[in-house]
Amino acid sequence: MGVFVFLPLVLPLTAWPVARLAELHLHPRTATRLLTAVAVVMAACSTLCLVLLMVVGTAQLPGNPLPDGWADPEVRAAVPYDGVAGRAAIPALAAVTAACARTLWRHRRVTRRARRALTGLRGSTVAVLPDTTPYAYALPGARGRIVVTTALLDGLAPAERRALFAHERAHLTARHHRHLLAVHLAARANPFLRPLRSAVAYTAERWADEEAARAVGDRRTVARAIGRAALLSATAPAPTLAALAATGPVPRRVAALLAPAPAVRDWPPAFTAAGAAAWGAAAGTVVSAMSSANSAVTLFLVLQTATPL
Protein backbone atom coordinates (compact mmCIF):
# COMPACT_ATOMS: atom_id res chain seq x y z
CA MET A 1 0.00 0.00 0.00
CA GLY A 2 2.64 2.53 1.05
CA VAL A 3 1.97 6.14 0.22
CA PHE A 4 -0.79 5.26 -2.25
CA VAL A 5 -3.34 4.88 0.52
CA PHE A 6 -2.76 8.47 1.62
CA LEU A 7 -2.81 10.12 -1.83
CA PRO A 8 -6.63 10.19 -2.28
CA LEU A 9 -6.93 12.13 0.97
CA VAL A 10 -5.01 15.12 -0.45
CA LEU A 11 -5.51 14.79 -4.22
CA PRO A 12 -8.71 16.91 -4.09
CA LEU A 13 -6.32 19.86 -3.89
CA THR A 14 -5.65 19.32 -7.60
CA ALA A 15 -9.28 20.29 -8.32
CA TRP A 16 -9.08 23.72 -6.71
CA PRO A 17 -7.91 25.56 -9.87
CA VAL A 18 -10.70 24.14 -12.03
CA ALA A 19 -13.29 24.96 -9.37
CA ARG A 20 -12.63 28.66 -9.92
CA LEU A 21 -11.81 28.66 -13.63
CA ALA A 22 -14.85 26.55 -14.52
CA GLU A 23 -17.12 29.28 -13.17
CA LEU A 24 -15.52 31.82 -15.49
CA HIS A 25 -14.65 29.98 -18.68
CA LEU A 26 -16.87 26.90 -19.05
CA HIS A 27 -20.51 26.64 -20.00
CA PRO A 28 -22.47 26.28 -16.73
CA ARG A 29 -23.86 22.90 -17.77
CA THR A 30 -20.40 21.53 -18.54
CA ALA A 31 -18.94 23.03 -15.37
CA THR A 32 -21.69 21.60 -13.16
CA ARG A 33 -21.37 18.10 -14.54
CA LEU A 34 -17.56 18.14 -14.54
CA LEU A 35 -17.19 19.45 -10.99
CA THR A 36 -19.85 17.10 -9.65
CA ALA A 37 -18.18 14.06 -11.21
CA VAL A 38 -14.75 15.06 -9.91
CA ALA A 39 -16.10 15.71 -6.41
CA VAL A 40 -18.01 12.42 -6.20
CA VAL A 41 -15.13 10.27 -7.43
CA MET A 42 -12.55 11.94 -5.19
CA ALA A 43 -14.83 11.76 -2.16
CA ALA A 44 -15.48 8.06 -2.76
CA CYS A 45 -11.76 7.35 -3.14
CA SER A 46 -10.76 9.23 0.00
CA THR A 47 -13.52 7.52 2.00
CA LEU A 48 -12.39 4.11 0.72
CA CYS A 49 -8.85 4.82 1.88
CA LEU A 50 -10.13 5.81 5.31
CA VAL A 51 -11.92 2.47 5.46
CA LEU A 52 -8.73 0.62 4.49
CA LEU A 53 -6.73 2.42 7.17
CA MET A 54 -9.48 1.79 9.72
CA VAL A 55 -9.44 -1.95 9.03
CA VAL A 56 -5.79 -2.19 10.02
CA GLY A 57 -6.22 0.19 12.95
CA THR A 58 -9.21 -1.72 14.28
CA ALA A 59 -7.39 -5.04 13.93
CA GLN A 60 -4.89 -3.87 16.56
CA LEU A 61 -7.49 -2.98 19.19
CA PRO A 62 -8.18 -5.52 21.96
CA GLY A 63 -11.47 -7.35 21.60
CA ASN A 64 -11.95 -6.49 17.93
CA PRO A 65 -14.19 -8.86 15.92
CA LEU A 66 -11.64 -9.28 13.12
CA PRO A 67 -9.41 -12.34 12.69
CA ASP A 68 -6.30 -12.34 14.88
CA GLY A 69 -4.09 -12.73 11.84
CA TRP A 70 -5.03 -9.21 10.71
CA ALA A 71 -2.99 -7.76 13.58
CA ASP A 72 0.14 -9.77 12.82
CA PRO A 73 3.45 -7.92 12.37
CA GLU A 74 3.47 -8.91 8.69
CA VAL A 75 0.27 -7.01 8.12
CA ARG A 76 1.58 -3.98 9.99
CA ALA A 77 4.76 -4.05 7.92
CA ALA A 78 2.71 -4.06 4.72
CA VAL A 79 0.88 -0.87 5.77
CA PRO A 80 3.42 1.82 6.76
CA TYR A 81 2.47 4.11 9.63
CA ASP A 82 -0.59 2.01 10.41
CA GLY A 83 0.01 2.48 14.13
CA VAL A 84 -0.85 6.18 13.89
CA ALA A 85 -2.88 6.54 10.70
CA GLY A 86 -4.90 3.39 11.33
CA ARG A 87 -6.12 4.61 14.71
CA ALA A 88 -6.66 8.18 13.45
CA ALA A 89 -8.81 6.85 10.60
CA ILE A 90 -11.36 5.43 13.04
CA PRO A 91 -12.66 8.75 14.44
CA ALA A 92 -12.18 10.39 11.02
CA LEU A 93 -14.40 7.82 9.33
CA ALA A 94 -16.93 8.10 12.14
CA ALA A 95 -17.02 11.88 11.65
CA VAL A 96 -17.48 11.50 7.89
CA THR A 97 -20.31 9.00 8.38
CA ALA A 98 -22.06 11.22 10.92
CA ALA A 99 -21.70 14.34 8.75
CA CYS A 100 -23.06 12.63 5.64
CA ALA A 101 -25.92 11.05 7.58
CA ARG A 102 -26.80 14.43 9.08
CA THR A 103 -26.81 16.06 5.63
CA LEU A 104 -29.09 13.36 4.19
CA TRP A 105 -31.41 13.51 7.19
CA ARG A 106 -31.65 17.29 7.01
CA HIS A 107 -32.32 17.25 3.27
CA ARG A 108 -35.01 14.60 3.66
CA ARG A 109 -36.62 16.38 6.61
CA VAL A 110 -36.77 19.75 4.86
CA THR A 111 -38.13 18.20 1.66
CA ARG A 112 -40.86 16.35 3.54
CA ARG A 113 -41.80 19.46 5.45
CA ALA A 114 -42.03 21.47 2.22
CA ARG A 115 -44.22 18.84 0.60
CA ARG A 116 -46.55 18.70 3.59
CA ALA A 117 -46.89 22.48 3.46
CA LEU A 118 -48.16 22.19 -0.12
CA THR A 119 -50.78 19.54 0.64
CA GLY A 120 -54.16 20.62 -0.64
CA LEU A 121 -52.87 23.42 -2.87
CA ARG A 122 -54.11 23.43 -6.43
CA GLY A 123 -51.79 23.22 -9.38
CA SER A 124 -49.71 20.23 -10.42
CA THR A 125 -46.51 22.06 -11.33
CA VAL A 126 -46.76 25.52 -9.72
CA ALA A 127 -47.79 26.32 -6.15
CA VAL A 128 -48.49 29.96 -5.31
CA LEU A 129 -48.41 30.69 -1.59
CA PRO A 130 -50.21 33.71 -0.13
CA ASP A 131 -47.19 34.89 1.81
CA THR A 132 -45.87 38.38 2.46
CA THR A 133 -42.28 37.09 2.32
CA PRO A 134 -40.94 37.06 -1.25
CA TYR A 135 -39.19 33.83 -2.23
CA ALA A 136 -39.27 31.05 -4.81
CA TYR A 137 -37.68 27.64 -5.13
CA ALA A 138 -37.94 24.37 -7.04
CA LEU A 139 -39.15 21.42 -4.97
CA PRO A 140 -37.75 18.17 -6.43
CA GLY A 141 -39.55 14.87 -6.51
CA ALA A 142 -41.60 12.61 -8.75
CA ARG A 143 -44.00 15.52 -9.14
CA GLY A 144 -41.57 18.40 -9.02
CA ARG A 145 -43.22 21.73 -8.28
CA ILE A 146 -42.28 25.37 -8.46
CA VAL A 147 -43.11 27.18 -5.24
CA VAL A 148 -43.45 30.96 -5.31
CA THR A 149 -45.13 33.49 -3.05
CA THR A 150 -47.56 36.22 -4.07
CA ALA A 151 -45.20 38.81 -2.59
CA LEU A 152 -42.51 37.92 -5.13
CA LEU A 153 -44.90 37.69 -8.07
CA ASP A 154 -46.38 41.10 -7.27
CA GLY A 155 -42.93 42.66 -7.44
CA LEU A 156 -42.10 41.32 -10.91
CA ALA A 157 -43.26 42.38 -14.34
CA PRO A 158 -45.03 39.77 -16.53
CA ALA A 159 -41.89 39.10 -18.60
CA GLU A 160 -39.83 38.77 -15.42
CA ARG A 161 -42.34 36.28 -14.04
CA ARG A 162 -41.87 34.13 -17.14
CA ALA A 163 -38.13 34.30 -16.59
CA LEU A 164 -38.57 33.27 -12.96
CA PHE A 165 -40.70 30.25 -13.85
CA ALA A 166 -38.31 29.25 -16.65
CA HIS A 167 -35.39 29.45 -14.21
CA GLU A 168 -37.04 27.27 -11.57
CA ARG A 169 -38.33 24.86 -14.23
CA ALA A 170 -34.75 24.43 -15.45
CA HIS A 171 -33.75 23.36 -11.92
CA LEU A 172 -36.39 20.64 -12.02
CA THR A 173 -35.73 19.49 -15.58
CA ALA A 174 -31.97 19.18 -15.11
CA ARG A 175 -32.41 17.73 -11.59
CA HIS A 176 -29.95 20.19 -10.09
CA HIS A 177 -30.86 18.99 -6.61
CA ARG A 178 -28.93 15.79 -7.31
CA HIS A 179 -25.79 17.67 -8.28
CA LEU A 180 -26.09 19.92 -5.24
CA LEU A 181 -26.71 17.09 -2.82
CA ALA A 182 -23.84 15.06 -4.30
CA VAL A 183 -21.29 17.84 -3.87
CA HIS A 184 -22.62 18.59 -0.37
CA LEU A 185 -21.99 14.96 0.60
CA ALA A 186 -18.58 15.02 -1.10
CA ALA A 187 -17.57 18.09 0.88
CA ARG A 188 -18.66 16.35 4.07
CA ALA A 189 -16.54 13.32 3.15
CA ASN A 190 -13.44 15.41 2.39
CA PRO A 191 -13.17 19.07 3.47
CA PHE A 192 -10.71 19.72 0.61
CA LEU A 193 -13.71 19.46 -1.75
CA ARG A 194 -15.54 22.46 -0.30
CA PRO A 195 -14.45 24.80 -3.13
CA LEU A 196 -16.15 22.45 -5.59
CA ARG A 197 -19.35 22.57 -3.52
CA SER A 198 -19.39 26.36 -3.68
CA ALA A 199 -18.59 26.32 -7.40
CA VAL A 200 -21.40 23.89 -8.23
CA ALA A 201 -23.89 25.94 -6.20
CA TYR A 202 -23.01 28.87 -8.49
CA THR A 203 -22.79 27.02 -11.81
CA ALA A 204 -26.13 25.28 -11.21
CA GLU A 205 -27.76 28.69 -10.84
CA ARG A 206 -25.96 29.92 -13.95
CA TRP A 207 -27.14 26.82 -15.82
CA ALA A 208 -30.73 27.66 -14.89
CA ASP A 209 -30.12 31.29 -15.87
CA GLU A 210 -28.97 30.26 -19.35
CA GLU A 211 -31.91 27.91 -19.80
CA ALA A 212 -34.28 30.70 -18.74
CA ALA A 213 -32.65 33.12 -21.20
CA ARG A 214 -33.05 30.57 -23.99
CA ALA A 215 -36.72 29.97 -23.10
CA VAL A 216 -37.61 33.64 -22.75
CA GLY A 217 -35.47 34.78 -25.66
CA ASP A 218 -34.12 37.87 -23.91
CA ARG A 219 -31.06 37.73 -21.68
CA ARG A 220 -31.67 41.24 -20.31
CA THR A 221 -35.13 40.28 -19.09
CA VAL A 222 -33.67 37.35 -17.13
CA ALA A 223 -30.97 39.63 -15.73
CA ARG A 224 -33.59 42.13 -14.56
CA ALA A 225 -35.68 39.34 -13.04
CA ILE A 226 -32.68 38.04 -11.09
CA GLY A 227 -31.70 41.48 -9.85
CA ARG A 228 -35.23 42.46 -8.84
CA ALA A 229 -35.93 39.10 -7.18
CA ALA A 230 -32.69 39.43 -5.22
CA LEU A 231 -33.67 42.88 -3.98
CA LEU A 232 -37.18 41.73 -3.02
CA SER A 233 -35.86 38.58 -1.31
CA ALA A 234 -33.19 40.37 0.71
CA THR A 235 -35.28 39.97 3.89
CA ALA A 236 -36.37 36.40 3.16
CA PRO A 237 -35.12 33.60 5.44
CA ALA A 238 -32.05 31.63 4.39
CA PRO A 239 -32.87 28.80 1.96
CA THR A 240 -32.87 25.29 3.34
CA LEU A 241 -33.42 23.09 0.28
CA ALA A 242 -29.81 22.30 -0.65
CA ALA A 243 -29.24 25.75 -2.19
CA LEU A 244 -32.14 25.42 -4.63
CA ALA A 245 -33.58 28.71 -3.40
CA ALA A 246 -30.23 30.45 -3.19
CA THR A 247 -29.69 33.45 -5.41
CA GLY A 248 -25.91 33.02 -5.55
CA PRO A 249 -23.52 35.88 -6.37
CA VAL A 250 -26.15 38.06 -8.05
CA PRO A 251 -23.79 40.67 -9.59
CA ARG A 252 -21.75 37.96 -11.32
CA ARG A 253 -24.89 36.25 -12.61
CA VAL A 254 -26.32 39.50 -13.93
CA ALA A 255 -23.02 40.42 -15.57
CA ALA A 256 -22.85 36.99 -17.24
CA LEU A 257 -26.37 37.43 -18.64
CA LEU A 258 -25.56 40.88 -19.99
CA ALA A 259 -22.61 39.35 -21.86
CA PRO A 260 -22.96 37.08 -24.92
CA ALA A 261 -24.11 33.53 -24.30
CA PRO A 262 -21.24 31.18 -23.42
CA ALA A 263 -20.08 28.68 -26.00
CA VAL A 264 -21.30 25.14 -25.48
CA ARG A 265 -18.33 22.77 -25.23
CA ASP A 266 -18.07 19.30 -23.75
CA TRP A 267 -14.44 20.02 -22.78
CA PRO A 268 -12.42 23.25 -22.72
CA PRO A 269 -9.53 23.74 -25.18
CA ALA A 270 -6.34 22.18 -23.88
CA PHE A 271 -4.11 25.22 -24.35
CA THR A 272 -6.10 27.52 -22.08
CA ALA A 273 -6.08 28.08 -18.33
CA ALA A 274 -9.46 26.35 -17.96
CA GLY A 275 -8.31 23.46 -20.15
CA ALA A 276 -5.10 22.98 -18.16
CA ALA A 277 -7.04 23.11 -14.89
CA ALA A 278 -9.61 20.63 -16.20
CA TRP A 279 -6.91 18.20 -17.31
CA GLY A 280 -5.16 18.65 -13.95
CA ALA A 281 -8.36 17.81 -12.09
CA ALA A 282 -8.98 14.84 -14.40
CA ALA A 283 -5.45 13.58 -13.79
CA GLY A 284 -5.88 13.99 -10.04
CA THR A 285 -9.16 12.08 -10.22
CA VAL A 286 -7.59 9.22 -12.19
CA VAL A 287 -4.60 9.01 -9.84
CA SER A 288 -6.97 9.04 -6.86
CA ALA A 289 -9.02 6.19 -8.32
CA MET A 290 -5.92 4.17 -9.21
CA SER A 291 -4.35 4.75 -5.78
CA SER A 292 -7.44 3.69 -3.88
CA ALA A 293 -7.88 0.64 -6.11
CA ASN A 294 -4.23 -0.33 -5.67
CA SER A 295 -4.49 0.07 -1.91
CA ALA A 296 -7.72 -1.94 -1.74
CA VAL A 297 -6.32 -4.83 -3.79
CA THR A 298 -3.03 -4.83 -1.87
CA LEU A 299 -4.73 -4.88 1.52
CA PHE A 300 -7.13 -7.58 0.37
CA LEU A 301 -4.27 -9.82 -0.71
CA VAL A 302 -2.29 -9.14 2.47
CA LEU A 303 -5.25 -9.85 4.74
CA GLN A 304 -6.24 -12.90 2.73
CA THR A 305 -2.74 -14.27 3.24
CA ALA A 306 -2.75 -13.40 6.94
CA THR A 307 -6.15 -15.02 7.59
CA PRO A 308 -5.92 -18.74 8.33
CA LEU A 309 -8.30 -20.93 6.36
N, C-alpha and C positions, 0 to 999 in steps of 0.2 A: 504494500500500500504506500508506504513512505509519505512523501509530501503531497501526493496526488489526492489524498483524502481531505487535505486542508484547502486545496485550490478552489473548489466550488464555493467555499465560504467567503472568499474575497474577490472572486472573478466578477461579481456584479459591478465592481468599480469600473470595469471596461465599458459599461453601458452608460455611464454618466455623460460622456460627450454627446452621444446620439440622443439622449433624453432632451437636451436643450436644442440641439440643431434640428431635430425632427420637427419641433414646434415651428421653426422659422422657415425651413426649406422644403419640407415634404408636404404632399397633400394630406389633409387631416385624416382621411380614411386610411391611407398607407401608414401614416405615423401611428395611428391608434392600433392597427393590427400588428405592426412590427414590434412596437414597445410592449404590447400585451404578451405576444409570443415569447419575447426575450425574458420578460419578467417571470412568466409562469415556468419556463424551462429552468431558469437559474434558481428560482425558489425551490423547485422540486429537487434539483441536484444538491443544493446546500442542505436541504432537509434530509435527504438520503444519507449524506455524509455524516450528519449529526446522529442518525440512527446507527450507522456503522460504528462510530466512535462509542456510542452508548452501549452497544452490545459488548464490546471489550471491557468498558468500564464497569458495567453491571456484573460481568463474569467474575470480577475480582472481589465483589462485595460478599461478606459472609451471609449464608442463608439464601443466596440467589437461586432461582429455579432452573438455571441453565446447567448443562452438563459440566462436570468438574474439569474435564479436559480443556474447556474453553479458557480456563485461567492458568493453564500451564505456561512455563517460561518460554516455550517455543512460540506460543501464540503472542505473548507480549513482545518477543523479539521481532516478530513479523509486523508489528504495528508500533512504529517509533512514537515515543512520548505518550503512550497510552495511559501511563500512570496519572498524568495530569489532564490531558485532553479528554480521555475516556470518562473520567469523573466529572469534568466540567460540562461535557455534553449532556449529562443527565438533566441537570436543572435547565440548561439551555433548551433542550427539546421539550421539556415540560412547559417552559414559558411560551415557546412557539405554538404548542398544541393549545394552550389556554387562550392565547391571543387570537388564534384563528377561530377557535370555537366561540369566543365572545363576539367576534365580528360576524360570524354566520348567525348566531342567535339574535344579535341586535338587528341585522338586516331582515331576518324572518319576522321578528316581533314588530318592527316598524311597518313592514309590508302588510302584515295581517291587520294591524290597527288601521292603516289607511284604507284597506278594503272594507273593513267593517264600517268605517265612517261613510262609505259610499253606498251602503246597503239601502235599497229603496229609492235611490235617485234614478230618474229617467235618463235615457241616453245610453247607447251601447258602447260608444267610443269616446264621448266627451261628457264630463261631469262638471257642471257649473255650480259652485257653492256660493250661497248668499253670505259672503264674509266681507267685513270691512278691511281686512288685511290683504293687500295685493300679493299674490304669488301664483305660480303655475308649475306643474311638474308632470312627468310621464310616469304612470304607475304600471310596471311590467306585470306580465302574467299571461295566461292563456287568452284572456279577454283584456288585453292591454287598454288602458283608458288614459285620456288626457284630463287632468284635473286643473281647473282654473277658477279663480274667484271673480265675482262681479266687480269688485274694487279694481282689479287689474284690467278687466275688459273695458270698464268705463273710462279708463285713462288712456286707451289706445284708439287710434283711428281705425276705420274698417280695413284698410290695407295692412296696417300693422298687426291687426288681429289675425289676418290670414297668415302673416309671417310667423306669428307666435304659434299658431296651430301647426303649421308646416314644420317648424323647428321641433316641437314636442313629438309630432308624428314620426319624424326622422329618428328620434331616440328609440321609439318603439319598434320601428321597422328594422333598424340595424341592431336591435337588442344591445344597446350600449350598456345596459345594466350588467350584462355578463362581463364585458371588458372591465368595467369599473370595479365590480366585485372581485374579479380575478386579480387585478393589480393591488387591490386592498389586501387580499390574503397573501399575495407575494411579499408585500412590504412588511406584513406581520411576520412572515417566515424568515425574512432577511432584511434588517434595517437598511442595508446598503441599496436596496431597491426602492427606497422612498422617492428619489427624484423621478423614477419612472411612473410611480403612482400619481404624482403631481402633474407630470407631462400628459398622461392619458386623460386625466380629469379635464385638462384644457383642450386637447386635440379632439376628444369626443364632443365637446361643445362646438368646436370649430367645424367638425364634420356635420353636425346638425345645422349649423349656420349655413354651410355651403349647400346642403340639400334644400333648406328653406329658400335660399336665393334662387336656386334652380327652379323650384316649384312656383315661386311668386314671379320670377322673371325680372326682379329689380333688386340689385344688391343694396342700394341706398335705402330702400324701404325696410329691408331686414336690419340694416345698421341702425336706423332710427328706432325700430321696434325694440332692439336690444338695449339701446341707450335709454329710451323712455321707461322700459320695464325695469331696468336697473335702478333708475331714480325713484320710481314708484315703490319698488320692493326694498328700498334701503332700510325701512323699519320692520320688515318682515322677519320672523324667527329664522334661525339658521336651519338650512335644509338637513333632513335626516335620512333621505332615501339614497344613500350611496352616491351623493353628489349629483343626482339627476336634476335636482332643483337649483343647483348652484349656477350662478351667472358667470363665474370665472373672471379672469382679468378683462373687464369690459372694454377699456381703452384699446387693448391689443386686438380684441375681436372686432371692434368697430373699424379700426384702422385696416385690418385684413379685408373686411368687406368693402371698404372704400377703394381698395386696390384691385387690380385685375384678378380674375379667378385663377387659383393655382393650377399648374399643369398636373394632369393625372399620370402618375408613373407608378409602376409596381416596385421599382427600386431606383434610388437616386444614382446619378452618374458617378462613376468610380473616382474620377479626378476632380472631385469637389470636397469641401469640408464635410458636408452631410454624407456623401458617399463613403469617405474614409471612416467617418464615425460609425456608419451603418455596418461596414465591413469589419471594423474593430469589435463592435458589439456581437456580430455574428460569429466572429472567431472566438471571442470569449465564451459565447454560448456553446459552441462546439467543443471547446476545450473543457468546459465545465461538465458537459454530458459525458465526454470520453473519460475524464478523471473519475467521476462518480461511478461510471460503469466499471472501470478498471479496479477501483477500490472494492466495489461490491463483489466482483468475481474473485479477486484475490482473497478477500476475507472469507468468502464462501468456501474456497478450496482449502484455506488454512484451517478453518473450523471443522470442515468435513474430515480432514486428516486427523485433527486432534480429538475428534469424537469417536470413542470406541463403539464398534458395531455390536 
